Amino acid sequence: MLSASQGWQFWNSMGDITSTSDPFKLLNLANEFDRAGVLTYAIELYIKILDQYPDTLEAVAARLAVFLIAKRYENEGNKETAISLVRKVTVIANENC
């Protein structure tokens, strides 16, 4: 996985590099990471959507996904992590107002 200024780049099954720079692609990728249990990458992508595409439907979905992840952390007794995620989303929302 390579980080690029325009988005993320990944090698697909054909060996080609694919780029994800629009919010729909980022949301799909974040959802895949979330389903696979790779929450660090999922959260990073959700936050990127919130930061770079705040006025999109994908941002609404990303915000909900982060809150659901925070709820999972809370239910597991990891309240500090849950609070940190909610604060991060709140700060981004306030910056984009």
Protein Blocks (a to p, Z undefined) as FASTA:
>chain_A
ZZdfkbccdddfkopacddfbfklmmmmmmmmmmnopaklmmmmmmmmmmmmmmbfklmm
mmmmmmmmmmmmmmnopamlmmmmmmmmmmmmmmmZZ
